[in-house]
Amino acid sequence: MSIEIKNVTKIFGSFKALKDVNVKVETGELVALLGPSGSGKTTLLRIIAGLETADGGEVFFHGEDAQKKNTKDRAVGFVFQHYALFRHLTVFENIAFGLRVKPKNIRPSNDQIQKRVHELLKLVQLDWVANRFPSQLSGGQRQRIALARALAVEPKVLLLDEPFGSLDAKVRKDLRQWLRRFHDELGITSIFVTHDQEEALEVADRIVVMNEGKIEQIGTPEDVYHRPANAFVLNFLGNVNLFHSRIEDGKVKVGNFVFPVSGKTPNDGKATFYVRPHQFDLSRFRKGVHSFSARVVHLNPAGATVKIDLLSEWGESVQAEISQEEYQKINLKRNEEIFVTPKEIRLQSGSGSDFEKIGYVEEGGGI
């Protein structure tokens, strides 16, 4: 089932939580609503579910006006961050609850309920906990039971609000990989809310980046990460080095250092340029006019990549990341001087948030 949000607005007192939001989710997609706290993502999810009413705009499920339907008639399964399982009911009865409270004329028989619940327990790989109570389960197990309960009524849309937010990092990582495989198996249209950038990038087909009640960008994980629409998206999605600079006579000046600019030159004035930590090349030799010197302040070789804190020649902190293989090759030491070459720069001129003018520094080339 497809979902279309048109010009949706929501106001709480004097606070405008959503500002003319437009999103379309295709049938079978897994879409992430990503943004900081207060960006409006949970409010939007609750409006889709029918748990909140929009003050303006429209919500369509497969072309039909969903706002004319009661929440129970929208065929939506909702998974909350804190499980919301019934503590006094067994796991089996928690999952069966939605089936048992259906109107009598459409309520499944006891045999049908037994079959459906056991199928779902197998699906979430917890068929051995049917007779346990929620308090006897781990956090990850409870979340999978909450998902099974949401699926019991065979929803056409699955909505998840920070589904792994209260779990520890290892369990959260395991569960989001499981969710991706689970979604591919079921093919149900799904929307999940998260403030975890890594989670959204790993799990979603598309990401809706939200900030202060509006949408900053919609795109695939690759699009929003590698081709951010503006400075907010670039800053929010992963670490980035931000340098305040000036453009003068076709050159970008940062402190006492000058980056030559080739191609179309932005207007003179204030500018900001951004470089992600993994987009630096580190060497003991200067690699042309784009290289600057820096001192190694701290090394953290734990993990898949080596994180390096540097102090640039103009006195600003710089964060860089290199592979373990590269780290072993150049054998960096604390307090030694090295040369740093940006492989790519995103240049934003003026005070606007969008990258109206973007420059790239490629090794052996210019901006």
C-alpha positions in Angstrom: 0.0 0.0 0.0 1.4 3.4 -0.9 1.2 6.4 1.4 1.1 10.0 0.3 1.4 13.0 2.6 0.3 16.3 1.1 1.0 19.7 2.7 0.5 18.3 6.2 0.7 20.9 9.1 0.4 20.3 12.8 0.4 22.9 15.5 0.6 22.4 19.3 -0.4 25.7 21.0 2.1 28.2 19.6 4.5 25.5 18.4 4.4 24.5 14.7 5.5 20.8 14.8 5.0 20.2 11.0 5.2 22.8 8.3 3.6 21.8 4.9 5.2 18.4 4.8 5.0 16.4 1.5 6.2 12.8 1.3 5.2 9.8 -0.9 6.1 6.2 0.2 5.7 3.6 -2.5 4.2 0.2 -1.9 6.7 -2.2 -0.3 9.2 0.5 0.6 11.1 0.8 3.9 11.4 4.5 4.6 13.2 6.2 7.5 12.1 9.5 9.1 15.4 10.8 10.3 16.1 13.9 12.3 17.0 15.4 15.7 14.6 15.5 18.7 11.8 18.0 18.0 12.1 17.7 14.2 8.5 16.5 13.8 9.2 12.9 12.8 7.1 11.1 15.5 4.3 13.6 15.0 4.2 12.8 11.3 4.2 9.0 12.1 1.3 9.4 14.5 -0.7 11.4 12.0 -0.2 8.6 9.4 -1.4 6.1 12.0 -4.4 8.3 13.0 -3.2 8.8 16.5 -2.9 12.5 15.9 -5.1 14.8 13.6 -3.4 17.1 11.2 -4.4 20.8 11.3 -3.9 21.0 7.6 -3.1 18.9 4.6 -4.1 15.4 3.5 -3.0 11.8 4.1 -3.8 9.2 1.4 -3.5 5.4 1.6 -3.3 4.0 -1.9 -5.2 7.0 -3.3 -7.9 7.0 -0.6 -8.3 9.7 2.0 -7.1 8.1 5.2 -8.3 10.9 7.4 -11.9 9.9 6.7 -11.2 6.5 8.4 -10.9 5.7 12.1 -7.5 4.6 13.3 -8.7 0.9 13.6 -9.8 1.0 10.0 -6.5 2.2 8.5 -5.0 -1.3 8.6 -1.9 0.0 10.4 0.5 -1.9 12.7 2.3 0.4 15.2 5.4 -0.6 17.1 6.4 1.7 20.0 9.8 2.4 21.4 9.0 1.0 24.8 7.2 -2.1 23.6 3.9 -1.4 25.3 3.4 -5.1 26.0 0.8 -6.2 28.5 2.8 -7.3 31.6 0.0 -9.5 32.9 -0.4 -11.5 29.6 1.9 -14.2 28.3 3.8 -13.7 25.1 1.2 -15.8 23.2 -1.7 -13.7 24.6 0.1 -10.4 23.8 0.4 -11.4 20.2 -3.2 -12.8 20.1 -4.7 -9.7 21.7 -5.5 -7.8 18.5 -7.2 -10.9 17.0 -9.3 -11.6 20.1 -10.7 -8.1 20.3 -11.9 -8.0 16.7 -15.7 -7.8 16.2 -17.3 -11.2 16.5 -18.3 -11.4 12.9 -14.7 -11.2 11.7 -12.9 -12.6 14.7 -10.8 -15.7 13.8 -11.6 -19.0 15.6 -9.4 -20.2 18.5 -7.7 -22.7 16.1 -7.0 -19.9 13.6 -5.6 -17.6 16.4 -3.4 -20.5 17.6 -2.0 -21.0 14.1 -1.5 -17.3 13.4 0.4 -16.7 16.7 2.7 -19.7 16.3 3.4 -18.6 12.7 4.4 -15.1 13.9 6.5 -16.5 16.8 8.5 -18.6 14.2 8.8 -15.6 12.0 10.4 -13.5 14.7 12.4 -16.6 15.8 11.0 -16.7 19.3 8.6 -19.7 19.1 10.1 -21.1 22.3 8.9 -18.2 24.5 5.1 -18.4 24.0 4.3 -19.1 27.6 6.7 -16.6 29.1 5.7 -13.2 30.4 7.3 -10.0 29.0 9.4 -9.5 32.2 11.1 -12.8 31.5 12.4 -11.6 28.1 15.4 -9.4 27.1 14.8 -6.0 25.6 15.6 -7.3 22.1 13.1 -10.2 22.5 10.4 -7.9 23.8 10.8 -5.6 20.7 10.4 -8.6 18.4 7.3 -9.7 20.3 5.9 -6.1 19.9 6.6 -6.4 16.2 4.8 -9.8 16.0 1.8 -8.3 17.8 1.6 -5.5 15.3 1.7 -8.0 12.5 -0.9 -10.3 13.9 -3.8 -8.3 12.5 -2.2 -8.4 9.0 -1.7 -4.7 8.6 -1.0 -3.1 5.2 1.3 -0.5 6.7 3.8 -1.0 9.5 4.9 2.0 11.5 7.8 1.9 14.0 8.6 4.7 16.4 12.3 4.6 17.5 12.0 0.7 17.6 15.5 0.1 18.9 16.1 3.3 20.8 16.1 1.8 24.3 18.4 -1.1 23.4 22.1 -1.3 23.9 24.4 -0.8 20.9 25.1 -4.5 20.1 21.5 -5.6 20.3 20.4 -2.5 18.3 22.8 -3.4 15.5 21.7 -7.0 15.4 18.0 -6.1 15.4 18.3 -3.5 12.6 20.0 -6.1 10.3 17.2 -8.5 11.2 14.6 -5.9 10.5 16.0 -5.3 7.0 15.9 -9.1 6.2 12.4 -9.3 7.8 11.1 -6.5 5.7 12.5 -8.0 2.5 10.7 -11.2 3.3 7.3 -9.6 4.0 7.4 -6.7 1.6 5.0 -4.7 3.7 5.1 -0.9 3.4 7.0 0.3 6.4 8.0 3.7 7.9 10.3 3.9 10.9 11.4 6.9 13.0 14.9 7.2 14.2 17.5 9.8 15.2 20.3 7.3 14.6 22.0 8.2 11.3 23.8 4.9 11.0 20.6 3.0 11.5 18.8 4.9 8.8 21.7 4.6 6.3 21.9 0.8 6.9 18.2 -0.2 6.9 16.2 2.2 4.8 15.4 2.2 1.1 14.9 5.9 1.3 15.5 8.5 4.0 13.4 11.6 4.8 15.7 14.0 6.6 13.6 16.3 8.9 14.5 19.4 10.8 12.3 21.9 12.7 9.0 20.5 11.3 10.1 20.5 7.6 11.8 18.2 5.2 15.4 19.0 4.3 16.0 16.2 1.8 14.4 12.9 0.6 16.6 10.3 -1.1 18.4 7.0 -1.0 21.0 6.5 1.7 23.7 7.1 -1.0 22.0 10.3 -2.1 21.6 11.9 1.3 25.1 11.0 2.4 27.1 11.7 -0.7 25.0 14.4 -2.3 23.5 16.3 0.7 21.1 19.1 -0.3 22.4 21.6 2.3 24.6 22.2 5.3 22.2 20.7 7.8 22.0 17.3 6.0 25.8 17.2 5.6 26.3 18.0 9.3 23.6 15.6 10.5 24.6 12.6 8.5 28.0 11.6 9.8 31.0 13.5 11.1 32.3 16.5 9.1 35.0 19.1 9.4 33.7 22.6 9.1 36.1 25.5 8.3 35.1 29.1 8.2 36.9 30.8 5.4 36.9 33.7 2.9 36.9 33.7 -0.9 39.3 36.4 -2.2 40.5 36.8 -5.8 39.4 33.3 -6.8 41.0 31.6 -3.8 39.7 30.1 -0.6 41.6 31.4 2.5 41.5 29.6 5.8 43.7 31.3 8.4 47.0 31.8 6.6 46.5 28.9 4.2 45.2 29.4 0.6 43.3 26.8 -1.5 43.5 27.7 -5.2 40.1 27.5 -7.0 39.7 26.4 -10.6 36.6 26.5 -12.8 33.7 28.7 -11.8 34.7 30.9 -8.9 32.2 31.9 -6.2 31.8 35.6 -5.4 34.2 37.1 -2.9 33.1 37.0 0.7 32.5 34.7 3.6 32.4 31.0 2.9 32.3 27.7 4.7 33.9 24.5 3.4 33.2 21.0 4.6 35.3 17.8 4.4 34.3 14.5 5.9 37.1 12.8 8.0 37.5 9.9 5.4 38.0 12.4 2.6 41.6 13.3 3.7 44.7 11.8 2.3 47.6 11.8 4.8 51.2 11.7 3.7 54.7 12.6 4.9 55.2 14.5 1.6 53.3 17.5 0.3 51.0 16.6 -2.6 50.7 19.9 -4.4 49.0 23.2 -3.7 46.1 21.7 -1.9 48.2 20.0 0.9 48.5 21.6 4.3 50.7 20.6 7.2 49.3 19.4 10.5 50.5 17.8 13.7 49.2 14.5 15.0 47.5 15.2 18.4 45.8 11.8 19.1 45.4 8.4 17.5 42.6 5.9 18.0 43.4 2.7 16.1 40.6 0.7 17.7 38.0 -0.4 15.1 37.7 -0.8 11.4 39.1 2.6 10.7 41.8 4.7 12.6 40.5 8.0 13.9 43.1 10.8 14.0 42.9 14.2 15.7 45.1 16.8 14.0 46.1 20.4 14.6 46.3 22.3 11.3 49.0 24.8 10.4 46.4 27.6 10.9 45.6 26.3 14.4 42.2 24.5 13.9 41.4 21.0 15.0 40.9 18.5 12.1 39.5 15.0 12.4 40.6 12.4 9.9 39.9 8.7 9.3 42.1 6.2 7.4 42.0 2.5 6.9 44.0 0.1 9.1 46.0 -0.9 6.0 46.9 2.8 5.3 47.7 3.3 9.0 50.1 0.4 9.0 51.7 1.6 5.8 52.5 5.2 6.9 53.1 4.2 10.6 51.9 7.5 12.1 53.1 8.7 15.5 51.8 11.2 18.0 53.2 14.8 17.7 54.8 14.2 14.2 54.1 16.7 11.4 52.4 15.3 8.3 50.7 16.7 5.2 47.0 16.6 4.7 45.3 16.7 1.3 41.5 17.0 1.0 40.1 14.6 -1.7 36.8 16.5 -1.8 35.5 19.8 -0.5 32.0 21.0 -0.4 32.0 24.8 -0.5 29.2 26.9 0.6 29.4 30.6 -0.1 27.4 33.3 1.7 25.2 32.7 4.7 22.6 30.5 3.1 22.1 26.9 4.1 22.0 25.4 0.6 25.1 24.5 -1.4 24.4 27.1 -4.1 28.0 26.9 -5.1 29.9 23.6 -4.5 33.5 23.1 -5.1 35.5 19.9 -5.2 39.1 19.3 -4.6 40.3 16.2 -6.4 43.8 14.9 -5.9 45.9 16.3 -8.7 43.2 18.8 -9.7 41.5 21.9 -8.4 38.2 23.0 -6.9 
